[in-house]
């Protein structure tokens, strides 16, 4: 079955194996080398801000603007400039080499208040299900990010393909 037909058949969030078939998902070989963009875009829609945001020309869309973005993993430097550019919030940065026992995952974040560096929160998967406790290691806000922060968490390396966001802290829970 062609990739185009596979995309049309998705009724929910693809599995990890499904995502790994998409042209924006980096190979396991590249992930092991250090920080790399991970594009989990599965919608063939006219969209290309990620292409313009990459200073290394590592993201492309061919032959039509409705084609899925693909990652040229040899050109990706793991700078993260693409993360906040995606209106679908489908780009992440994976860094399995963050430390000897932890991986780092960066993702777009558009909620207030922002989490604080050092804060322990729960990492969640693509469905919003709790995976594991993680630590906020970076909160980046740039003018070029157009009011989207980029949050970086540290987690056990085994979760690098699973955690994609954090559980938001409810205001009522903080007051208790």
Chimera marker file (.cmm) of the C-alpha trace (Angstrom):
<marker_set name="trace">
<marker id="1" x="0.000" y="0.000" z="0.000" r="1" g="1" b="0" radius="0.5"/>
<marker id="2" x="1.388" y="3.426" z="-0.918" r="1" g="1" b="0" radius="0.5"/>
<marker id="3" x="2.151" y="6.021" z="1.758" r="1" g="1" b="0" radius="0.5"/>
<marker id="4" x="-0.625" y="8.197" z="0.315" r="1" g="1" b="0" radius="0.5"/>
<marker id="5" x="-3.172" y="5.402" z="0.810" r="1" g="1" b="0" radius="0.5"/>
<marker id="6" x="-1.852" y="4.672" z="4.309" r="1" g="1" b="0" radius="0.5"/>
<marker id="7" x="-2.407" y="8.319" z="5.282" r="1" g="1" b="0" radius="0.5"/>
<marker id="8" x="-5.982" y="8.234" z="4.013" r="1" g="1" b="0" radius="0.5"/>
<marker id="9" x="-6.652" y="5.123" z="6.127" r="1" g="1" b="0" radius="0.5"/>
<marker id="10" x="-5.671" y="6.685" z="9.477" r="1" g="1" b="0" radius="0.5"/>
<marker id="11" x="-8.718" y="7.060" z="11.674" r="1" g="1" b="0" radius="0.5"/>
<marker id="12" x="-6.688" y="7.881" z="14.776" r="1" g="1" b="0" radius="0.5"/>
<marker id="13" x="-3.112" y="8.521" z="15.821" r="1" g="1" b="0" radius="0.5"/>
<marker id="14" x="-0.655" y="6.221" z="14.030" r="1" g="1" b="0" radius="0.5"/>
<marker id="15" x="1.474" y="3.791" z="16.003" r="1" g="1" b="0" radius="0.5"/>
<marker id="16" x="5.200" y="4.387" z="16.447" r="1" g="1" b="0" radius="0.5"/>
<marker id="17" x="5.845" y="1.998" z="13.550" r="1" g="1" b="0" radius="0.5"/>
<marker id="18" x="3.385" y="4.024" z="11.486" r="1" g="1" b="0" radius="0.5"/>
<marker id="19" x="5.167" y="7.290" z="12.265" r="1" g="1" b="0" radius="0.5"/>
<marker id="20" x="8.537" y="5.753" z="11.459" r="1" g="1" b="0" radius="0.5"/>
<marker id="21" x="7.329" y="5.155" z="7.891" r="1" g="1" b="0" radius="0.5"/>
<marker id="22" x="6.697" y="8.857" z="7.311" r="1" g="1" b="0" radius="0.5"/>
<marker id="23" x="9.363" y="10.894" z="5.475" r="1" g="1" b="0" radius="0.5"/>
<marker id="24" x="9.874" y="13.306" z="8.381" r="1" g="1" b="0" radius="0.5"/>
<marker id="25" x="10.696" y="10.695" z="11.017" r="1" g="1" b="0" radius="0.5"/>
<marker id="26" x="14.476" y="10.312" z="11.439" r="1" g="1" b="0" radius="0.5"/>
<marker id="27" x="16.094" y="6.906" z="11.193" r="1" g="1" b="0" radius="0.5"/>
<marker id="28" x="17.215" y="5.135" z="14.360" r="1" g="1" b="0" radius="0.5"/>
<marker id="29" x="20.783" y="5.454" z="13.066" r="1" g="1" b="0" radius="0.5"/>
<marker id="30" x="20.448" y="9.270" z="12.883" r="1" g="1" b="0" radius="0.5"/>
<marker id="31" x="18.714" y="9.534" z="16.262" r="1" g="1" b="0" radius="0.5"/>
<marker id="32" x="21.693" y="7.819" z="17.894" r="1" g="1" b="0" radius="0.5"/>
<marker id="33" x="24.010" y="10.565" z="16.571" r="1" g="1" b="0" radius="0.5"/>
<marker id="34" x="22.395" y="13.387" z="18.586" r="1" g="1" b="0" radius="0.5"/>
<marker id="35" x="19.753" y="16.091" z="18.331" r="1" g="1" b="0" radius="0.5"/>
<marker id="36" x="17.555" y="15.775" z="15.249" r="1" g="1" b="0" radius="0.5"/>
<marker id="37" x="14.179" y="17.070" z="14.111" r="1" g="1" b="0" radius="0.5"/>
<marker id="38" x="11.304" y="14.620" z="14.146" r="1" g="1" b="0" radius="0.5"/>
<marker id="39" x="8.413" y="15.626" z="11.885" r="1" g="1" b="0" radius="0.5"/>
<marker id="40" x="5.234" y="13.769" z="12.772" r="1" g="1" b="0" radius="0.5"/>
<marker id="41" x="3.112" y="15.445" z="10.114" r="1" g="1" b="0" radius="0.5"/>
<marker id="42" x="0.569" y="13.030" z="8.652" r="1" g="1" b="0" radius="0.5"/>
<marker id="43" x="-1.743" y="15.452" z="6.869" r="1" g="1" b="0" radius="0.5"/>
<marker id="44" x="-1.389" y="16.159" z="3.186" r="1" g="1" b="0" radius="0.5"/>
<marker id="45" x="-2.450" y="19.808" z="3.338" r="1" g="1" b="0" radius="0.5"/>
<marker id="46" x="-1.033" y="22.973" z="1.730" r="1" g="1" b="0" radius="0.5"/>
<marker id="47" x="1.470" y="23.929" z="4.409" r="1" g="1" b="0" radius="0.5"/>
<marker id="48" x="5.207" y="24.659" z="4.359" r="1" g="1" b="0" radius="0.5"/>
<marker id="49" x="6.418" y="27.027" z="7.125" r="1" g="1" b="0" radius="0.5"/>
<marker id="50" x="8.806" y="24.325" z="8.321" r="1" g="1" b="0" radius="0.5"/>
<marker id="51" x="10.674" y="24.486" z="5.004" r="1" g="1" b="0" radius="0.5"/>
<marker id="52" x="11.327" y="28.226" z="5.326" r="1" g="1" b="0" radius="0.5"/>
<marker id="53" x="12.268" y="27.977" z="9.019" r="1" g="1" b="0" radius="0.5"/>
<marker id="54" x="15.188" y="25.576" z="8.551" r="1" g="1" b="0" radius="0.5"/>
<marker id="55" x="18.470" y="27.469" z="8.110" r="1" g="1" b="0" radius="0.5"/>
<marker id="56" x="20.172" y="24.274" z="6.883" r="1" g="1" b="0" radius="0.5"/>
<marker id="57" x="17.551" y="23.328" z="4.253" r="1" g="1" b="0" radius="0.5"/>
<marker id="58" x="17.002" y="19.981" z="5.974" r="1" g="1" b="0" radius="0.5"/>
<marker id="59" x="13.218" y="20.061" z="5.509" r="1" g="1" b="0" radius="0.5"/>
<marker id="60" x="11.647" y="19.880" z="2.070" r="1" g="1" b="0" radius="0.5"/>
<marker id="61" x="8.261" y="19.302" z="0.502" r="1" g="1" b="0" radius="0.5"/>
<marker id="62" x="8.166" y="17.770" z="-2.964" r="1" g="1" b="0" radius="0.5"/>
<marker id="63" x="6.703" y="17.691" z="-5.482" r="1" g="1" b="0" radius="0.5"/>
<marker id="64" x="3.587" y="19.591" z="-4.329" r="1" g="1" b="0" radius="0.5"/>
<marker id="65" x="2.873" y="21.840" z="-1.344" r="1" g="1" b="0" radius="0.5"/>
<marker id="66" x="0.361" y="19.220" z="-0.175" r="1" g="1" b="0" radius="0.5"/>
<marker id="67" x="3.060" y="16.531" z="0.002" r="1" g="1" b="0" radius="0.5"/>
<marker id="68" x="4.332" y="15.525" z="3.423" r="1" g="1" b="0" radius="0.5"/>
<marker id="69" x="7.513" y="17.254" z="4.595" r="1" g="1" b="0" radius="0.5"/>
<marker id="70" x="10.582" y="15.090" z="4.516" r="1" g="1" b="0" radius="0.5"/>
<marker id="71" x="13.712" y="15.389" z="6.583" r="1" g="1" b="0" radius="0.5"/>
<marker id="72" x="17.171" y="15.295" z="5.042" r="1" g="1" b="0" radius="0.5"/>
<marker id="73" x="18.777" y="13.924" z="8.181" r="1" g="1" b="0" radius="0.5"/>
<marker id="74" x="22.302" y="14.536" z="6.865" r="1" g="1" b="0" radius="0.5"/>
<marker id="75" x="21.583" y="18.288" z="6.812" r="1" g="1" b="0" radius="0.5"/>
<marker id="76" x="19.701" y="18.502" z="10.136" r="1" g="1" b="0" radius="0.5"/>
<marker id="77" x="21.860" y="20.044" z="12.878" r="1" g="1" b="0" radius="0.5"/>
<marker id="78" x="19.237" y="19.735" z="15.626" r="1" g="1" b="0" radius="0.5"/>
<marker id="79" x="18.995" y="23.520" z="16.087" r="1" g="1" b="0" radius="0.5"/>
<marker id="80" x="15.238" y="23.467" z="16.776" r="1" g="1" b="0" radius="0.5"/>
<marker id="81" x="14.356" y="26.458" z="14.591" r="1" g="1" b="0" radius="0.5"/>
<marker id="82" x="11.593" y="24.409" z="12.944" r="1" g="1" b="0" radius="0.5"/>
<marker id="83" x="9.726" y="23.401" z="16.107" r="1" g="1" b="0" radius="0.5"/>
<marker id="84" x="7.672" y="26.546" z="16.658" r="1" g="1" b="0" radius="0.5"/>
<marker id="85" x="7.078" y="27.108" z="12.926" r="1" g="1" b="0" radius="0.5"/>
<marker id="86" x="4.649" y="24.212" z="12.537" r="1" g="1" b="0" radius="0.5"/>
<marker id="87" x="1.021" y="25.356" z="12.934" r="1" g="1" b="0" radius="0.5"/>
<marker id="88" x="0.044" y="21.725" z="13.542" r="1" g="1" b="0" radius="0.5"/>
<marker id="89" x="2.619" y="21.392" z="16.359" r="1" g="1" b="0" radius="0.5"/>
<marker id="90" x="3.933" y="18.261" z="14.684" r="1" g="1" b="0" radius="0.5"/>
<marker id="91" x="7.699" y="18.885" z="14.933" r="1" g="1" b="0" radius="0.5"/>
<marker id="92" x="9.812" y="17.749" z="17.867" r="1" g="1" b="0" radius="0.5"/>
<marker id="93" x="13.524" y="17.615" z="18.597" r="1" g="1" b="0" radius="0.5"/>
<marker id="94" x="14.876" y="14.289" z="19.827" r="1" g="1" b="0" radius="0.5"/>
<marker id="95" x="18.275" y="14.146" z="21.550" r="1" g="1" b="0" radius="0.5"/>
<marker id="96" x="19.155" y="10.701" z="22.843" r="1" g="1" b="0" radius="0.5"/>
<marker id="97" x="22.704" y="11.934" z="23.623" r="1" g="1" b="0" radius="0.5"/>
<marker id="98" x="21.501" y="14.596" z="26.112" r="1" g="1" b="0" radius="0.5"/>
<marker id="99" x="23.310" y="12.833" z="28.991" r="1" g="1" b="0" radius="0.5"/>
<marker id="100" x="24.570" y="9.376" z="29.850" r="1" g="1" b="0" radius="0.5"/>
<marker id="101" x="21.174" y="8.272" z="31.183" r="1" g="1" b="0" radius="0.5"/>
<marker id="102" x="18.659" y="10.823" z="29.866" r="1" g="1" b="0" radius="0.5"/>
<marker id="103" x="17.248" y="11.860" z="26.510" r="1" g="1" b="0" radius="0.5"/>
<marker id="104" x="15.877" y="15.315" z="25.760" r="1" g="1" b="0" radius="0.5"/>
<marker id="105" x="12.688" y="16.016" z="23.860" r="1" g="1" b="0" radius="0.5"/>
<marker id="106" x="11.732" y="19.521" z="22.741" r="1" g="1" b="0" radius="0.5"/>
<marker id="107" x="8.224" y="20.474" z="21.643" r="1" g="1" b="0" radius="0.5"/>
<marker id="108" x="6.056" y="23.552" z="21.019" r="1" g="1" b="0" radius="0.5"/>
<marker id="109" x="4.082" y="24.902" z="23.966" r="1" g="1" b="0" radius="0.5"/>
<marker id="110" x="1.355" y="27.553" z="23.781" r="1" g="1" b="0" radius="0.5"/>
<marker id="111" x="-0.158" y="27.547" z="27.268" r="1" g="1" b="0" radius="0.5"/>
<marker id="112" x="0.303" y="29.907" z="30.193" r="1" g="1" b="0" radius="0.5"/>
<marker id="113" x="1.823" y="29.768" z="32.652" r="1" g="1" b="0" radius="0.5"/>
<marker id="114" x="4.984" y="28.236" z="31.233" r="1" g="1" b="0" radius="0.5"/>
<marker id="115" x="6.533" y="25.447" z="33.277" r="1" g="1" b="0" radius="0.5"/>
<marker id="116" x="9.689" y="26.320" z="35.188" r="1" g="1" b="0" radius="0.5"/>
<marker id="117" x="13.161" y="24.879" z="34.689" r="1" g="1" b="0" radius="0.5"/>
<marker id="118" x="13.769" y="22.108" z="37.219" r="1" g="1" b="0" radius="0.5"/>
<marker id="119" x="10.062" y="21.403" z="37.627" r="1" g="1" b="0" radius="0.5"/>
<marker id="120" x="9.034" y="17.728" z="37.631" r="1" g="1" b="0" radius="0.5"/>
<marker id="121" x="5.967" y="17.020" z="35.525" r="1" g="1" b="0" radius="0.5"/>
<marker id="122" x="4.374" y="14.045" z="33.828" r="1" g="1" b="0" radius="0.5"/>
<marker id="123" x="5.317" y="13.324" z="30.225" r="1" g="1" b="0" radius="0.5"/>
<marker id="124" x="2.434" y="12.176" z="28.053" r="1" g="1" b="0" radius="0.5"/>
<marker id="125" x="2.229" y="10.285" z="24.773" r="1" g="1" b="0" radius="0.5"/>
<marker id="126" x="0.509" y="11.287" z="21.534" r="1" g="1" b="0" radius="0.5"/>
<marker id="127" x="-2.877" y="10.325" z="22.978" r="1" g="1" b="0" radius="0.5"/>
<marker id="128" x="-2.334" y="12.374" z="26.151" r="1" g="1" b="0" radius="0.5"/>
<marker id="129" x="-1.779" y="9.290" z="28.308" r="1" g="1" b="0" radius="0.5"/>
<marker id="130" x="0.727" y="9.540" z="31.159" r="1" g="1" b="0" radius="0.5"/>
<marker id="131" x="4.043" y="7.848" z="30.393" r="1" g="1" b="0" radius="0.5"/>
<marker id="132" x="6.583" y="8.888" z="33.053" r="1" g="1" b="0" radius="0.5"/>
<marker id="133" x="7.829" y="11.695" z="35.253" r="1" g="1" b="0" radius="0.5"/>
<marker id="134" x="10.117" y="14.106" z="33.405" r="1" g="1" b="0" radius="0.5"/>
<marker id="135" x="12.049" y="17.253" z="34.269" r="1" g="1" b="0" radius="0.5"/>
<marker id="136" x="11.781" y="20.608" z="32.515" r="1" g="1" b="0" radius="0.5"/>
<marker id="137" x="15.334" y="21.519" z="31.449" r="1" g="1" b="0" radius="0.5"/>
<marker id="138" x="14.709" y="24.462" z="29.110" r="1" g="1" b="0" radius="0.5"/>
<marker id="139" x="11.984" y="26.994" z="28.355" r="1" g="1" b="0" radius="0.5"/>
<marker id="140" x="12.841" y="28.928" z="25.218" r="1" g="1" b="0" radius="0.5"/>
<marker id="141" x="10.951" y="31.982" z="24.039" r="1" g="1" b="0" radius="0.5"/>
<marker id="142" x="12.191" y="33.780" z="20.918" r="1" g="1" b="0" radius="0.5"/>
<marker id="143" x="10.621" y="36.599" z="18.937" r="1" g="1" b="0" radius="0.5"/>
<marker id="144" x="10.988" y="34.426" z="15.844" r="1" g="1" b="0" radius="0.5"/>
<marker id="145" x="8.794" y="31.769" z="17.506" r="1" g="1" b="0" radius="0.5"/>
<marker id="146" x="5.691" y="33.980" z="17.148" r="1" g="1" b="0" radius="0.5"/>
<marker id="147" x="4.445" y="33.533" z="20.717" r="1" g="1" b="0" radius="0.5"/>
<marker id="148" x="5.076" y="29.790" z="20.802" r="1" g="1" b="0" radius="0.5"/>
<marker id="149" x="7.507" y="28.639" z="23.471" r="1" g="1" b="0" radius="0.5"/>
<marker id="150" x="9.699" y="25.597" z="23.001" r="1" g="1" b="0" radius="0.5"/>
<marker id="151" x="9.908" y="23.389" z="26.076" r="1" g="1" b="0" radius="0.5"/>
<marker id="152" x="12.650" y="20.807" z="26.533" r="1" g="1" b="0" radius="0.5"/>
<marker id="153" x="12.288" y="17.925" z="28.947" r="1" g="1" b="0" radius="0.5"/>
<marker id="154" x="14.743" y="15.280" z="30.127" r="1" g="1" b="0" radius="0.5"/>
<marker id="155" x="13.398" y="11.741" z="30.349" r="1" g="1" b="0" radius="0.5"/>
<marker id="156" x="14.692" y="8.201" z="30.513" r="1" g="1" b="0" radius="0.5"/>
<marker id="157" x="16.056" y="7.261" z="27.082" r="1" g="1" b="0" radius="0.5"/>
<marker id="158" x="13.493" y="4.493" z="26.634" r="1" g="1" b="0" radius="0.5"/>
<marker id="159" x="10.739" y="7.123" z="26.250" r="1" g="1" b="0" radius="0.5"/>
<marker id="160" x="12.279" y="9.153" z="23.406" r="1" g="1" b="0" radius="0.5"/>
<marker id="161" x="9.835" y="7.749" z="20.836" r="1" g="1" b="0" radius="0.5"/>
<marker id="162" x="6.792" y="7.973" z="23.099" r="1" g="1" b="0" radius="0.5"/>
<marker id="163" x="6.649" y="11.213" z="25.086" r="1" g="1" b="0" radius="0.5"/>
<marker id="164" x="5.469" y="14.186" z="23.022" r="1" g="1" b="0" radius="0.5"/>
<marker id="165" x="4.083" y="16.656" z="25.563" r="1" g="1" b="0" radius="0.5"/>
<marker id="166" x="3.599" y="17.249" z="29.268" r="1" g="1" b="0" radius="0.5"/>
<marker id="167" x="0.551" y="17.131" z="31.439" r="1" g="1" b="0" radius="0.5"/>
<marker id="168" x="-0.577" y="20.658" z="32.076" r="1" g="1" b="0" radius="0.5"/>
<marker id="169" x="-0.758" y="21.764" z="35.673" r="1" g="1" b="0" radius="0.5"/>
<marker id="170" x="-4.284" y="22.597" z="36.665" r="1" g="1" b="0" radius="0.5"/>
<marker id="171" x="-4.646" y="25.874" z="38.568" r="1" g="1" b="0" radius="0.5"/>
<marker id="172" x="-6.998" y="24.267" z="41.114" r="1" g="1" b="0" radius="0.5"/>
<marker id="173" x="-4.488" y="21.511" z="41.843" r="1" g="1" b="0" radius="0.5"/>
<marker id="174" x="-1.768" y="24.080" z="42.646" r="1" g="1" b="0" radius="0.5"/>
<marker id="175" x="-3.943" y="25.772" z="45.275" r="1" g="1" b="0" radius="0.5"/>
<marker id="176" x="-4.577" y="22.566" z="47.248" r="1" g="1" b="0" radius="0.5"/>
<link id1="1" id2="2" r="1" g="1" b="0" radius="0.2"/>
<link id1="2" id2="3" r="1" g="1" b="0" radius="0.2"/>
<link id1="3" id2="4" r="1" g="1" b="0" radius="0.2"/>
<link id1="4" id2="5" r="1" g="1" b="0" radius="0.2"/>
<link id1="5" id2="6" r="1" g="1" b="0" radius="0.2"/>
<link id1="6" id2="7" r="1" g="1" b="0" radius="0.2"/>
<link id1="7" id2="8" r="1" g="1" b="0" radius="0.2"/>
<link id1="8" id2="9" r="1" g="1" b="0" radius="0.2"/>
<link id1="9" id2="10" r="1" g="1" b="0" radius="0.2"/>
<link id1="10" id2="11" r="1" g="1" b="0" radius="0.2"/>
<link id1="11" id2="12" r="1" g="1" b="0" radius="0.2"/>
<link id1="12" id2="13" r="1" g="1" b="0" radius="0.2"/>
<link id1="13" id2="14" r="1" g="1" b="0" radius="0.2"/>
<link id1="14" id2="15" r="1" g="1" b="0" radius="0.2"/>
<link id1="15" id2="16" r="1" g="1" b="0" radius="0.2"/>
<link id1="16" id2="17" r="1" g="1" b="0" radius="0.2"/>
<link id1="17" id2="18" r="1" g="1" b="0" radius="0.2"/>
<link id1="18" id2="19" r="1" g="1" b="0" radius="0.2"/>
<link id1="19" id2="20" r="1" g="1" b="0" radius="0.2"/>
<link id1="20" id2="21" r="1" g="1" b="0" radius="0.2"/>
<link id1="21" id2="22" r="1" g="1" b="0" radius="0.2"/>
<link id1="22" id2="23" r="1" g="1" b="0" radius="0.2"/>
<link id1="23" id2="24" r="1" g="1" b="0" radius="0.2"/>
<link id1="24" id2="25" r="1" g="1" b="0" radius="0.2"/>
<link id1="25" id2="26" r="1" g="1" b="0" radius="0.2"/>
<link id1="26" id2="27" r="1" g="1" b="0" radius="0.2"/>
<link id1="27" id2="28" r="1" g="1" b="0" radius="0.2"/>
<link id1="28" id2="29" r="1" g="1" b="0" radius="0.2"/>
<link id1="29" id2="30" r="1" g="1" b="0" radius="0.2"/>
<link id1="30" id2="31" r="1" g="1" b="0" radius="0.2"/>
<link id1="31" id2="32" r="1" g="1" b="0" radius="0.2"/>
<link id1="32" id2="33" r="1" g="1" b="0" radius="0.2"/>
<link id1="33" id2="34" r="1" g="1" b="0" radius="0.2"/>
<link id1="34" id2="35" r="1" g="1" b="0" radius="0.2"/>
<link id1="35" id2="36" r="1" g="1" b="0" radius="0.2"/>
<link id1="36" id2="37" r="1" g="1" b="0" radius="0.2"/>
<link id1="37" id2="38" r="1" g="1" b="0" radius="0.2"/>
<link id1="38" id2="39" r="1" g="1" b="0" radius="0.2"/>
<link id1="39" id2="40" r="1" g="1" b="0" radius="0.2"/>
<link id1="40" id2="41" r="1" g="1" b="0" radius="0.2"/>
<link id1="41" id2="42" r="1" g="1" b="0" radius="0.2"/>
<link id1="42" id2="43" r="1" g="1" b="0" radius="0.2"/>
<link id1="43" id2="44" r="1" g="1" b="0" radius="0.2"/>
<link id1="44" id2="45" r="1" g="1" b="0" radius="0.2"/>
<link id1="45" id2="46" r="1" g="1" b="0" radius="0.2"/>
<link id1="46" id2="47" r="1" g="1" b="0" radius="0.2"/>
<link id1="47" id2="48" r="1" g="1" b="0" radius="0.2"/>
<link id1="48" id2="49" r="1" g="1" b="0" radius="0.2"/>
<link id1="49" id2="50" r="1" g="1" b="0" radius="0.2"/>
<link id1="50" id2="51" r="1" g="1" b="0" radius="0.2"/>
<link id1="51" id2="52" r="1" g="1" b="0" radius="0.2"/>
<link id1="52" id2="53" r="1" g="1" b="0" radius="0.2"/>
<link id1="53" id2="54" r="1" g="1" b="0" radius="0.2"/>
<link id1="54" id2="55" r="1" g="1" b="0" radius="0.2"/>
<link id1="55" id2="56" r="1" g="1" b="0" radius="0.2"/>
<link id1="56" id2="57" r="1" g="1" b="0" radius="0.2"/>
<link id1="57" id2="58" r="1" g="1" b="0" radius="0.2"/>
<link id1="58" id2="59" r="1" g="1" b="0" radius="0.2"/>
<link id1="59" id2="60" r="1" g="1" b="0" radius="0.2"/>
<link id1="60" id2="61" r="1" g="1" b="0" radius="0.2"/>
<link id1="61" id2="62" r="1" g="1" b="0" radius="0.2"/>
<link id1="62" id2="63" r="1" g="1" b="0" radius="0.2"/>
<link id1="63" id2="64" r="1" g="1" b="0" radius="0.2"/>
<link id1="64" id2="65" r="1" g="1" b="0" radius="0.2"/>
<link id1="65" id2="66" r="1" g="1" b="0" radius="0.2"/>
<link id1="66" id2="67" r="1" g="1" b="0" radius="0.2"/>
<link id1="67" id2="68" r="1" g="1" b="0" radius="0.2"/>
<link id1="68" id2="69" r="1" g="1" b="0" radius="0.2"/>
<link id1="69" id2="70" r="1" g="1" b="0" radius="0.2"/>
<link id1="70" id2="71" r="1" g="1" b="0" radius="0.2"/>
<link id1="71" id2="72" r="1" g="1" b="0" radius="0.2"/>
<link id1="72" id2="73" r="1" g="1" b="0" radius="0.2"/>
<link id1="73" id2="74" r="1" g="1" b="0" radius="0.2"/>
<link id1="74" id2="75" r="1" g="1" b="0" radius="0.2"/>
<link id1="75" id2="76" r="1" g="1" b="0" radius="0.2"/>
<link id1="76" id2="77" r="1" g="1" b="0" radius="0.2"/>
<link id1="77" id2="78" r="1" g="1" b="0" radius="0.2"/>
<link id1="78" id2="79" r="1" g="1" b="0" radius="0.2"/>
<link id1="79" id2="80" r="1" g="1" b="0" radius="0.2"/>
<link id1="80" id2="81" r="1" g="1" b="0" radius="0.2"/>
<link id1="81" id2="82" r="1" g="1" b="0" radius="0.2"/>
<link id1="82" id2="83" r="1" g="1" b="0" radius="0.2"/>
<link id1="83" id2="84" r="1" g="1" b="0" radius="0.2"/>
<link id1="84" id2="85" r="1" g="1" b="0" radius="0.2"/>
<link id1="85" id2="86" r="1" g="1" b="0" radius="0.2"/>
<link id1="86" id2="87" r="1" g="1" b="0" radius="0.2"/>
<link id1="87" id2="88" r="1" g="1" b="0" radius="0.2"/>
<link id1="88" id2="89" r="1" g="1" b="0" radius="0.2"/>
<link id1="89" id2="90" r="1" g="1" b="0" radius="0.2"/>
<link id1="90" id2="91" r="1" g="1" b="0" radius="0.2"/>
<link id1="91" id2="92" r="1" g="1" b="0" radius="0.2"/>
<link id1="92" id2="93" r="1" g="1" b="0" radius="0.2"/>
<link id1="93" id2="94" r="1" g="1" b="0" radius="0.2"/>
<link id1="94" id2="95" r="1" g="1" b="0" radius="0.2"/>
<link id1="95" id2="96" r="1" g="1" b="0" radius="0.2"/>
<link id1="96" id2="97" r="1" g="1" b="0" radius="0.2"/>
<link id1="97" id2="98" r="1" g="1" b="0" radius="0.2"/>
<link id1="98" id2="99" r="1" g="1" b="0" radius="0.2"/>
<link id1="99" id2="100" r="1" g="1" b="0" radius="0.2"/>
<link id1="100" id2="101" r="1" g="1" b="0" radius="0.2"/>
<link id1="101" id2="102" r="1" g="1" b="0" radius="0.2"/>
<link id1="102" id2="103" r="1" g="1" b="0" radius="0.2"/>
<link id1="103" id2="104" r="1" g="1" b="0" radius="0.2"/>
<link id1="104" id2="105" r="1" g="1" b="0" radius="0.2"/>
<link id1="105" id2="106" r="1" g="1" b="0" radius="0.2"/>
<link id1="106" id2="107" r="1" g="1" b="0" radius="0.2"/>
<link id1="107" id2="108" r="1" g="1" b="0" radius="0.2"/>
<link id1="108" id2="109" r="1" g="1" b="0" radius="0.2"/>
<link id1="109" id2="110" r="1" g="1" b="0" radius="0.2"/>
<link id1="110" id2="111" r="1" g="1" b="0" radius="0.2"/>
<link id1="111" id2="112" r="1" g="1" b="0" radius="0.2"/>
<link id1="112" id2="113" r="1" g="1" b="0" radius="0.2"/>
<link id1="113" id2="114" r="1" g="1" b="0" radius="0.2"/>
<link id1="114" id2="115" r="1" g="1" b="0" radius="0.2"/>
<link id1="115" id2="116" r="1" g="1" b="0" radius="0.2"/>
<link id1="116" id2="117" r="1" g="1" b="0" radius="0.2"/>
<link id1="117" id2="118" r="1" g="1" b="0" radius="0.2"/>
<link id1="118" id2="119" r="1" g="1" b="0" radius="0.2"/>
<link id1="119" id2="120" r="1" g="1" b="0" radius="0.2"/>
<link id1="120" id2="121" r="1" g="1" b="0" radius="0.2"/>
<link id1="121" id2="122" r="1" g="1" b="0" radius="0.2"/>
<link id1="122" id2="123" r="1" g="1" b="0" radius="0.2"/>
<link id1="123" id2="124" r="1" g="1" b="0" radius="0.2"/>
<link id1="124" id2="125" r="1" g="1" b="0" radius="0.2"/>
<link id1="125" id2="126" r="1" g="1" b="0" radius="0.2"/>
<link id1="126" id2="127" r="1" g="1" b="0" radius="0.2"/>
<link id1="127" id2="128" r="1" g="1" b="0" radius="0.2"/>
<link id1="128" id2="129" r="1" g="1" b="0" radius="0.2"/>
<link id1="129" id2="130" r="1" g="1" b="0" radius="0.2"/>
<link id1="130" id2="131" r="1" g="1" b="0" radius="0.2"/>
<link id1="131" id2="132" r="1" g="1" b="0" radius="0.2"/>
<link id1="132" id2="133" r="1" g="1" b="0" radius="0.2"/>
<link id1="133" id2="134" r="1" g="1" b="0" radius="0.2"/>
<link id1="134" id2="135" r="1" g="1" b="0" radius="0.2"/>
<link id1="135" id2="136" r="1" g="1" b="0" radius="0.2"/>
<link id1="136" id2="137" r="1" g="1" b="0" radius="0.2"/>
<link id1="137" id2="138" r="1" g="1" b="0" radius="0.2"/>
<link id1="138" id2="139" r="1" g="1" b="0" radius="0.2"/>
<link id1="139" id2="140" r="1" g="1" b="0" radius="0.2"/>
<link id1="140" id2="141" r="1" g="1" b="0" radius="0.2"/>
<link id1="141" id2="142" r="1" g="1" b="0" radius="0.2"/>
<link id1="142" id2="143" r="1" g="1" b="0" radius="0.2"/>
<link id1="143" id2="144" r="1" g="1" b="0" radius="0.2"/>
<link id1="144" id2="145" r="1" g="1" b="0" radius="0.2"/>
<link id1="145" id2="146" r="1" g="1" b="0" radius="0.2"/>
<link id1="146" id2="147" r="1" g="1" b="0" radius="0.2"/>
<link id1="147" id2="148" r="1" g="1" b="0" radius="0.2"/>
<link id1="148" id2="149" r="1" g="1" b="0" radius="0.2"/>
<link id1="149" id2="150" r="1" g="1" b="0" radius="0.2"/>
<link id1="150" id2="151" r="1" g="1" b="0" radius="0.2"/>
<link id1="151" id2="152" r="1" g="1" b="0" radius="0.2"/>
<link id1="152" id2="153" r="1" g="1" b="0" radius="0.2"/>
<link id1="153" id2="154" r="1" g="1" b="0" radius="0.2"/>
<link id1="154" id2="155" r="1" g="1" b="0" radius="0.2"/>
<link id1="155" id2="156" r="1" g="1" b="0" radius="0.2"/>
<link id1="156" id2="157" r="1" g="1" b="0" radius="0.2"/>
<link id1="157" id2="158" r="1" g="1" b="0" radius="0.2"/>
<link id1="158" id2="159" r="1" g="1" b="0" radius="0.2"/>
<link id1="159" id2="160" r="1" g="1" b="0" radius="0.2"/>
<link id1="160" id2="161" r="1" g="1" b="0" radius="0.2"/>
<link id1="161" id2="162" r="1" g="1" b="0" radius="0.2"/>
<link id1="162" id2="163" r="1" g="1" b="0" radius="0.2"/>
<link id1="163" id2="164" r="1" g="1" b="0" radius="0.2"/>
<link id1="164" id2="165" r="1" g="1" b="0" radius="0.2"/>
<link id1="165" id2="166" r="1" g="1" b="0" radius="0.2"/>
<link id1="166" id2="167" r="1" g="1" b="0" radius="0.2"/>
<link id1="167" id2="168" r="1" g="1" b="0" radius="0.2"/>
<link id1="168" id2="169" r="1" g="1" b="0" radius="0.2"/>
<link id1="169" id2="170" r="1" g="1" b="0" radius="0.2"/>
<link id1="170" id2="171" r="1" g="1" b="0" radius="0.2"/>
<link id1="171" id2="172" r="1" g="1" b="0" radius="0.2"/>
<link id1="172" id2="173" r="1" g="1" b="0" radius="0.2"/>
<link id1="173" id2="174" r="1" g="1" b="0" radius="0.2"/>
<link id1="174" id2="175" r="1" g="1" b="0" radius="0.2"/>
<link id1="175" id2="176" r="1" g="1" b="0" radius="0.2"/>
</marker_set>
